[in-house]
Amino acid sequence: MLTIDKLNKHFGGLHVLRNVTMRAEPGRITAVIGPNGAGKSTLMNAISGFVAPDSGRVRIGEADITGLRPHQVCRHGLARTFQNLQMFSDMSVVEAVVTGRTRHMRASMAAQLLMAPQARRDEREAAEAARALLHTMEVPPAYWDRRAGDLPYGLQRRVEMARALATVPDFLLLDEPAAGLNDRESAALGETLQGLAEGGLGIVLIEHDIDLVMKVSRHIHVMDAGAVIAEGPPDRVRTNPKVVRAYLGDEHAVA
């Protein structure tokens, strides 16, 4: 269980997170939606260690990860992607995914520099794991040896997710993974995310594509002005008057 309890964050005089409390469970997709400036990305940063909250706690199971650095958070089983692609674009696709596997390599730094047998085994295993993840993320093998930055944008998104999955997380935080995707790509992404959740992965999804959110999420939290104003399953959230006013901007529920 990923637990966020009464998280607060100020930037100067701006209160960007206001007692945010939520839960995300393994094996299901939990979404966070809200208008621009609602605090969603700051929440993601506070969970994953890129921003230290002023108060409140973040836990994975019994482990308190509040205020830990991103690499320390990763060791506790949490990985993330970013709204703007963060990828080693000059590497091959396989090499880019392998970078996420680093923490699972057993050889020492000296052994890696000397290319000792353990280091060579680590590299082979990491490459095999990377190819398996690229298959899972439906990146065609014809692209695997190409420069990552040369791939179509939708495939770059999938490579970034494969790199995050290479850390072998229990929870994956996705910040606008459908941004820039067309309807077909967004629908395919939704099917992939559902498959990952069915495999036991806990997913926290921040997304503006409401159709995608409503289709794949088991539970939705709605934020506005730094606070959670509503939560529940999609059918209940879509008809909540607070959500309609604050986020959907219409007097009627989403069709």
SULGI-V814425 format. One record per helix or strand. SS is the DSSP state (@ for helix, = for strand). FROM is the first residue (numbers start at 1). TO is the last residue. If there is no record, write none. Layout:
# SULGI-V814425
ss;from;to
SS;FROM;TO
SS;FROM;TO
This chain:
# SULGI-V814425
ss;from;to
=;2;11
=;14;24
=;29;34
@;40;48
=;55;60
=;63;64
@;70;75
=;78;80
=;92;92
@;93;104
@;109;114
@;117;136
@;141;143
=;147;147
@;148;150
@;153;165
=;171;175
@;183;198
=;202;206
@;210;216
=;219;224
=;227;232
@;234;237
@;241;248
